[in-house]
Amino acid sequence: MSPQTAPSVIEDSLPPAAAKVQGVNHATGLKNMQLLIQLRWIAVVGQIITIAVAHFAYGIQLPLNHLLTVLACLMAFNVASQLHWRAHREVTNGELFFALLVDVSMLTFQLYLSGGATNPFAFLYLLQVTLAALLLEAWSTWTIFAITATCFAGLALFGVPLSFPSDQGRGLLNPYMQGMLICFALNAALLVIFITRISFNLRKRDARLANLRQRAAEEEHIVRMGLLASGAAHELGTPLATLAVILGDWARLPSFTSDPELLQEVDEMQAQVHRCKAIVSGILLSAGEARGESSEETTVCTFMDELVEEWRATRPSATFVYDNRFGLDLSMVSDSALKQTICNVLDNALEASSHLRLEVARDADTLTVTVTDHGSGFGAAMLANFGKPYQSSKGRPGRGLGLFLAVNVARTLGGSLTARNRAGGGAVVTLTLPLSAITFEEDDTHGRSR
């Protein structure tokens, strides 16, 4: 008789603080149960074939009515399980334990009706214990062990032996030896497949845990940087305001107004001071301060147009192509963190090449921002560690934080930031964000295509 096997995916035990990890954990448990249901259908088919061969081919007298009744109960339980677990929900250890307990019970009934402990398929109990050891908690595993041992002892005491031919010298021609061979092959094959899949899933789990630890370290690093940046922003506010006042006074002095070259330099210094003040305001805004003063409703295209205009004004040396293909415009709230992210990507590209291209597009419900440069591209090590802190080809201490922050802002918004090298030279950095994270509901009054 074919066994009622259990799933080959171990339930992960990941940190409960991560909501996405909990979702993966719940999906793993559901996958376990759904796989168990699929394998139970295979067991039903195997039992039908085994009963038919034993009864009609070997002439072994079996209580077909009772065997088929137990089989019908197993099928009914599997149908009910399939309907119950169709909806996505968490599967607990207790529910997996109950499913394995049903499998053990059905196997016991089938063995009792077909020879008890003398049935060669009685060794399938070992498979059930192995599955429990791999899938269940310790108390559940020992409970399954105690139940299977009790069932085997009960079959030895109360089971009615099958009437096999007495000639054991025929080797594999003897039906009992054939059953033993099939049982051994079935146990061995299922265990090999099961253990292999479990090992694979353990490696996947370890990789996910390592990734979570890395992300936790990066987020902690961001928190420390945020505290430092917020404190520095407060401290820089006063000297920047003082510099702005001094430069304003200089611009009105006769010695500067009479010299156009000096006056131009003062104007440039004032522009840079205003830029520094805007950066400080953005840091405070991202830290949750003065948010009500700066947040305002805008649209995706307006947000990108103003960002590009401001970036162009402060980087006049760049040869910059802007291509907005977003199409039908959508309302959004101006986000300084997103603005700084895109500017960081543009600044990083400008350091590699003075020829840049920025493309804005929409793919279904996703915003795609692509920055292309004509520099030397990323090195293999940079691509492998893209988005990690202090990964920079500039060779100067403290660099490599711009892309690191950009990657984490994109991740926080549910998107991603990826990089690749162009075949003809240069690099392409692509920011993808779900529109639901940055926009309101679609507004048909802002249609525009560029």
C-alpha positions, 0 to 999 in steps of 0.5 A: 500500500502506498504511504500517506507522505508529508510535505518536503518543505520545512517551515521556516523560523524567521524573526517575527519583527519583519512583516514580509518574513512572516508572510513568507513563513505563513506561505511556507506552512500553507505550501506544506499542507498543500503538498501533503494534500497532493501527495495524499492523492498519490497515496490513494491511487497507489492503494487502489493499485496495490489492493487490485494487484493483491486481490486479483493478481495474487489471489489474496483474499482481502475484505474489499468492502472494508478496505474501500470504505477506509479509502473513501474516508481518506478521499473525503478527508483530502477533499475537505482539506483541499477546500479548507486550505484553499484560502491563504492562511497560516498553518500551525504545527498542531495542524500539520501534526493532525494531518500526519496523525490522520495519515498514520490512522488510515495506514493502521486501518488498512494494515489491520484489514490486510494482514496486520504486522505481517503485511510488508507495508507495515514498515511505512510507519518508519516513514511517518516517524521520519516525516514527523521528525523533520516537520514537527516540533519535538513533542509532536515527533515523540507523540507520533513515535509513541502512536506508531509504536503502539499501532504496530504492537496492536497489529501484531497482537490483534491483526489477522495474518495474510495467507501467503504461499509457504514456499519461501525458497522462491526468492523474489517470486514469493509475493511477500518478498516482492512486497518487502522489496517494494516497501523498501524501495518506496521508503528509500526513494521517498526519504532521499527525495524528502531529505534532499528537498529539506536540505535545499530549503534549509540552505534557502532559509539560512540565506534568507536569515543572512540577508535579514541580518544584513538588512538589519545591520544596514537599517541600524547604520541608517538610523545612526547616520540619520541621528548624526545628520539631523544633529548636524542639520540643526548645527549648520542652520545658524552658520548658513543663515549667517553666511546668507546675511553676510553675502547679502550685505556684500552684494550691496557693497560698492566695491562688489557692485562696481566689479561684475566679476566679484559680484558674479562670484558672490551670486554663485556663493549665495546660490550654493548657500541656498542649496546647502540650506535646502539640503539641511531642510530636506534632512530635517524634513526626512527626520520628521521635522517641519514636515507640514511646512514643506509637504505639498500636493503635486503630480508625478510629472510636475515633481520630476520636472521641478527636480530636473530643473533644480538639478540642472540649475546647480550642475551647469557643467552637465550635458543632460537629456531629460525624457519624460514618458510617464503619460497620464499624470497622477497626483502625489505628495512631494517627497524629499526623500525620493527627491534626494534619492534621484538626485543622489543617483544623478550626482553619482552618474555625473561623477562618472560622466558629464553626459547623462540621460534621465528617462521617466516611464510608467509600466502598468502600476510601476514608476520607472526612473532610468539614469544613463551615463557614458562613463567607464561603468561599474566594476565587477566588485561594485555591481556585486555589492551595489547599494552596500555602504562605503562601496565606492570607486572614488577612492576617498574615505566616507564615499559610497553612501549616496547609493546606499541611502538611495537603495534603502529609500527605494526598499522602504517604498516597496521598490528597488534600485538596480544597476548594470553596465551598458554594452557600449560603455557607461552604466544604467541605474534603474529606480522602480517604485510602485505607484501606490506608494507615492500617488493618490488615486488616478486623476484623469485631469492631469493627462500629459505625455512628453 
